Amino acid sequence: MAKSPAELTKAWRENMKTADPVRHTLTQMVYNARQRSKKRQIPCVITIEDLLAIVPKKCPILGISLSYGAAEVSDKGHAADSAASLDRKVPALGYIPGNVSIISKKANLMKSNASKKDLLRIAKWVNSPGFKLYYSKKT
């Protein structure tokens, strides 16, 4: 019995996850960015090719290896901290070439609700002698 178009599409997507996890992840990033841009009424003109040109192996912020495809999911079924995530450098400009980068989910979450001033305060606090003394005992 012939498969329906929906079944064929599902099989193709499953094959893409394992055959080319990077391209699959980037395809999802572009699709999701387009959906978010419609809601937020911001531009979205990036393509998979734009993202392929900037795809890193490591998070440029945290230096951790980025995971793509099936490796993006943690053992609890959520996106892993190392999952590749699309970031807008200047959010108001939208998803345009030159304004996006691929970083880890962890780095994107850390910066998502914080201002530059907030992040600098956290960095200062983390580098304080009291912080180092307390956490050096735990590591």
Buried (B, 14 or more C-beta within 10 A) or exposed (E): EEEEEEEEEEEEEEEBBEEBBBBBBBBBBBEEBEEBBEEEEBEBEBEBEBBEEBBEEEBBBBEBEBBBBEBBEBEEEEBBBBBBBBBBEEEEEBBBEEBBBBBBBBBBEBBEEEEEEEEEEEEEEEEEEEEEEEEEEEE
